Amino acid sequence: MPGLPERLSAWLAAGAHGEMAWMAERTAERTAPAGLWPEVRSVVMLGLSYAPGTNPLDLLARRDRAAIAAYAQRRDYHEVVKGKLKELGGLLAARSGRPVKVFVDTAPVMEKPLAEAAGLGWQGKHTVLISREHGNWLLLGAIYSAAELEPDAPEPEHCGTCRRCLDICPTAAFPEPFRLDARRCLSYLTIEHAGPIPAEFRAPMGNRVFGCDDCLAICPWNKFAQDARATRLAARDDLAAPPLADLARLDDAAFRRLFAGTPVKRTGRDRFLRNVLIAIGNSGDRALAAEAARLLDDPAPLVRGMAVWACGRLLDRNACADLHARSGRGEADPHVLAEWRAALATRDEETPLP
């Protein structure tokens, strides 16, 4: 993978990894497989399709519903892919007589550059791997083998002049083709970012509550992809377009039950409701203001702050002042206080809804 250490170093130096401190750790292992396991002589890269049955972009117009990234509407891919890798890795070890190790997104392995080098596809201008056969709907896994295997030819880039993935990004997260600034990416902000979402990114979030599929869904190579056939990765119907009102009523136990076995569970209830409340604020539906108002007294400051923001988006200043008199006067958290100040200062009864 020529130039990979330098590319990673420049990306980290620019701070484009945001709060993902683990990306800056173990870089020698990340950029060279032998740094992670000295015995490795070959890397077998594999992909499992999770192509959705419908276009994720269609859901963005349904403002009272939540948009969850296609991969997260299914069983957690880590356990599904790892099980398949162990099965295949065991076969490879038995036939070669050499040991193997398998990795799925939890070790310092740069799956996308490795998959490109192995001929599985190429990293598109949105930095995601694109396959001629499966589009960009692939979950990647790696088998490190101590056997000397004949390598496949790397897959050349086939994006040409197309820049649809760059142009559709709602937050301009791509400073240039083939480079992502995670700090502006809605997938990063809704999943990895722990605190309040910066104000400039809230309106562009729309109804996205976990991840963002825009740059993936627009890729023309997806026309060759077929619906995912792996039974254990089947999408759940109840996560295809859940009502925001229902999600706003989740306590911690209900959140864990609903998202058990899915990638969504790892964000935790408070961070997830932060996202749901932003979606409610973006809905333009005054009826949903009642759900936001109910959460003004939530124990989590992260939830309370976004409940204030949502109310400020949906209600006039007088209504917000009434809510503040009921729920905001004893507030001590500086973030929540800042949200109250903004909500009470920016709206009046004559101001139209956004």
GIDACOR-V654534 format. One record per residue. N is the residue number from 1. RES is the residue in one letter. BURIAL is + if it has 24 or more other ideal C-beta (glycine too) atoms within 12 Angstrom, else -. D_LAST is the distance of its C-alpha to the last C-alpha in whole Angstrom. Layout:
BEGIN
n->[N | N]
res->[RES | RES]
burial->[BURIAL | BURIAL]
d_last->[D_LAST | D_LAST]
END
This chain:
BEGIN
n->[1 | 2 | 3 | 4 | 5 | 6 | 7 | 8 | 9 | 10 | 11 | 12 | 13 | 14 | 15 | 16 | 17 | 18 | 19 | 20 | 21 | 22 | 23 | 24 | 25 | 26 | 27 | 28 | 29 | 30 | 31 | 32 | 33 | 34 | 35 | 36 | 37 | 38 | 39 | 40 | 41 | 42 | 43 | 44 | 45 | 46 | 47 | 48 | 49 | 50 | 51 | 52 | 53 | 54 | 55 | 56 | 57 | 58 | 59 | 60 | 61 | 62 | 63 | 64 | 65 | 66 | 67 | 68 | 69 | 70 | 71 | 72 | 73 | 74 | 75 | 76 | 77 | 78 | 79 | 80 | 81 | 82 | 83 | 84 | 85 | 86 | 87 | 88 | 89 | 90 | 91 | 92 | 93 | 94 | 95 | 96 | 97 | 98 | 99 | 100 | 101 | 102 | 103 | 104 | 105 | 106 | 107 | 108 | 109 | 110 | 111 | 112 | 113 | 114 | 115 | 116 | 117 | 118 | 119 | 120 | 121 | 122 | 123 | 124 | 125 | 126 | 127 | 128 | 129 | 130 | 131 | 132 | 133 | 134 | 135 | 136 | 137 | 138 | 139 | 140 | 141 | 142 | 143 | 144 | 145 | 146 | 147 | 148 | 149 | 150 | 151 | 152 | 153 | 154 | 155 | 156 | 157 | 158 | 159 | 160 | 161 | 162 | 163 | 164 | 165 | 166 | 167 | 168 | 169 | 170 | 171 | 172 | 173 | 174 | 175 | 176 | 177 | 178 | 179 | 180 | 181 | 182 | 183 | 184 | 185 | 186 | 187 | 188 | 189 | 190 | 191 | 192 | 193 | 194 | 195 | 196 | 197 | 198 | 199 | 200 | 201 | 202 | 203 | 204 | 205 | 206 | 207 | 208 | 209 | 210 | 211 | 212 | 213 | 214 | 215 | 216 | 217 | 218 | 219 | 220 | 221 | 222 | 223 | 224 | 225 | 226 | 227 | 228 | 229 | 230 | 231 | 232 | 233 | 234 | 235 | 236 | 237 | 238 | 239 | 240 | 241 | 242 | 243 | 244 | 245 | 246 | 247 | 248 | 249 | 250 | 251 | 252 | 253 | 254 | 255 | 256 | 257 | 258 | 259 | 260 | 261 | 262 | 263 | 264 | 265 | 266 | 267 | 268 | 269 | 270 | 271 | 272 | 273 | 274 | 275 | 276 | 277 | 278 | 279 | 280 | 281 | 282 | 283 | 284 | 285 | 286 | 287 | 288 | 289 | 290 | 291 | 292 | 293 | 294 | 295 | 296 | 297 | 298 | 299 | 300 | 301 | 302 | 303 | 304 | 305 | 306 | 307 | 308 | 309 | 310 | 311 | 312 | 313 | 314 | 315 | 316 | 317 | 318 | 319 | 320 | 321 | 322 | 323 | 324 | 325 | 326 | 327 | 328 | 329 | 330 | 331 | 332 | 333 | 334 | 335 | 336 | 337 | 338 | 339 | 340 | 341 | 342 | 343 | 344 | 345 | 346 | 347 | 348 | 349 | 350 | 351 | 352 | 353 | 354]
res->[M | P | G | L | P | E | R | L | S | A | W | L | A | A | G | A | H | G | E | M | A | W | M | A | E | R | T | A | E | R | T | A | P | A | G | L | W | P | E | V | R | S | V | V | M | L | G | L | S | Y | A | P | G | T | N | P | L | D | L | L | A | R | R | D | R | A | A | I | A | A | Y | A | Q | R | R | D | Y | H | E | V | V | K | G | K | L | K | E | L | G | G | L | L | A | A | R | S | G | R | P | V | K | V | F | V | D | T | A | P | V | M | E | K | P | L | A | E | A | A | G | L | G | W | Q | G | K | H | T | V | L | I | S | R | E | H | G | N | W | L | L | L | G | A | I | Y | S | A | A | E | L | E | P | D | A | P | E | P | E | H | C | G | T | C | R | R | C | L | D | I | C | P | T | A | A | F | P | E | P | F | R | L | D | A | R | R | C | L | S | Y | L | T | I | E | H | A | G | P | I | P | A | E | F | R | A | P | M | G | N | R | V | F | G | C | D | D | C | L | A | I | C | P | W | N | K | F | A | Q | D | A | R | A | T | R | L | A | A | R | D | D | L | A | A | P | P | L | A | D | L | A | R | L | D | D | A | A | F | R | R | L | F | A | G | T | P | V | K | R | T | G | R | D | R | F | L | R | N | V | L | I | A | I | G | N | S | G | D | R | A | L | A | A | E | A | A | R | L | L | D | D | P | A | P | L | V | R | G | M | A | V | W | A | C | G | R | L | L | D | R | N | A | C | A | D | L | H | A | R | S | G | R | G | E | A | D | P | H | V | L | A | E | W | R | A | A | L | A | T | R | D | E | E | T | P | L | P]
burial->[+ | - | - | + | - | - | + | + | - | - | + | - | - | - | - | + | + | + | - | - | - | - | + | - | - | - | + | - | - | + | + | + | + | - | - | + | + | - | - | + | - | + | + | + | + | + | + | + | + | + | + | + | - | - | - | + | + | - | + | + | - | + | + | + | + | + | + | + | + | + | + | + | + | + | + | + | + | + | - | + | + | + | - | + | + | - | - | + | + | - | - | + | - | - | - | - | - | - | - | + | + | + | + | + | + | - | + | + | + | + | + | + | + | + | + | + | + | + | + | + | + | + | + | + | + | + | + | + | + | + | + | + | - | + | + | + | + | + | + | + | + | + | + | + | + | + | - | - | - | - | - | - | - | - | + | - | - | - | + | - | - | - | - | + | + | + | - | + | + | + | + | - | + | + | - | - | - | + | - | + | + | + | + | + | + | + | + | + | + | + | + | + | + | - | - | + | + | - | - | - | + | + | + | + | + | + | + | + | + | + | + | + | + | + | + | + | + | + | + | - | + | + | - | - | + | - | - | + | - | + | - | - | + | - | + | + | - | - | + | + | + | + | + | + | + | - | + | + | + | + | - | - | - | - | + | - | - | + | + | - | - | + | + | + | + | + | + | - | + | + | + | + | + | + | + | + | + | + | + | + | + | + | + | + | + | - | - | + | + | - | + | + | + | + | + | + | - | + | - | + | + | + | + | + | + | + | + | + | + | + | + | + | + | + | + | + | - | - | + | + | - | - | + | + | - | - | + | + | - | - | + | - | - | - | + | + | - | - | + | + | - | + | + | + | - | - | + | - | - | - | - | - | - | -]
d_last->[48 | 48 | 46 | 44 | 45 | 44 | 41 | 40 | 41 | 39 | 36 | 37 | 38 | 34 | 33 | 31 | 32 | 30 | 31 | 33 | 36 | 38 | 38 | 40 | 42 | 45 | 45 | 48 | 48 | 45 | 46 | 49 | 50 | 54 | 52 | 51 | 54 | 57 | 59 | 56 | 57 | 55 | 51 | 50 | 47 | 45 | 42 | 41 | 38 | 35 | 34 | 31 | 32 | 29 | 26 | 24 | 21 | 21 | 19 | 16 | 15 | 16 | 13 | 15 | 18 | 19 | 20 | 23 | 25 | 28 | 31 | 29 | 29 | 33 | 36 | 36 | 37 | 40 | 42 | 42 | 43 | 45 | 47 | 48 | 48 | 51 | 53 | 53 | 54 | 57 | 58 | 58 | 60 | 62 | 63 | 63 | 65 | 62 | 59 | 56 | 52 | 49 | 46 | 42 | 39 | 41 | 43 | 43 | 43 | 42 | 41 | 39 | 42 | 45 | 44 | 43 | 47 | 48 | 47 | 44 | 42 | 40 | 37 | 35 | 32 | 30 | 33 | 33 | 37 | 37 | 40 | 41 | 42 | 39 | 36 | 34 | 34 | 37 | 37 | 40 | 43 | 46 | 50 | 52 | 56 | 59 | 60 | 61 | 59 | 59 | 55 | 53 | 52 | 48 | 46 | 45 | 41 | 40 | 37 | 38 | 36 | 33 | 30 | 27 | 27 | 26 | 23 | 21 | 21 | 17 | 18 | 21 | 24 | 27 | 28 | 31 | 32 | 34 | 32 | 29 | 28 | 27 | 25 | 22 | 23 | 20 | 24 | 25 | 22 | 22 | 26 | 28 | 26 | 27 | 24 | 21 | 19 | 18 | 15 | 15 | 15 | 13 | 10 | 12 | 14 | 12 | 14 | 17 | 19 | 22 | 23 | 22 | 24 | 22 | 25 | 28 | 27 | 26 | 30 | 32 | 35 | 34 | 35 | 39 | 37 | 38 | 37 | 38 | 41 | 42 | 42 | 41 | 38 | 37 | 33 | 32 | 31 | 29 | 27 | 26 | 23 | 23 | 20 | 18 | 19 | 23 | 22 | 21 | 24 | 26 | 29 | 31 | 34 | 31 | 29 | 33 | 34 | 31 | 31 | 35 | 36 | 33 | 32 | 29 | 31 | 32 | 28 | 29 | 27 | 25 | 24 | 23 | 21 | 19 | 18 | 17 | 15 | 13 | 13 | 12 | 9 | 8 | 9 | 7 | 10 | 11 | 15 | 14 | 14 | 17 | 18 | 16 | 18 | 21 | 21 | 21 | 25 | 25 | 28 | 27 | 25 | 23 | 22 | 21 | 19 | 16 | 16 | 16 | 13 | 11 | 12 | 10 | 7 | 8 | 10 | 11 | 14 | 17 | 16 | 16 | 19 | 21 | 20 | 21 | 24 | 25 | 24 | 24 | 27 | 29 | 27 | 29 | 27 | 26 | 23 | 22 | 22 | 20 | 17 | 18 | 19 | 15 | 13 | 16 | 16 | 12 | 11 | 13 | 13 | 12 | 9 | 6 | 4 | 0]
END
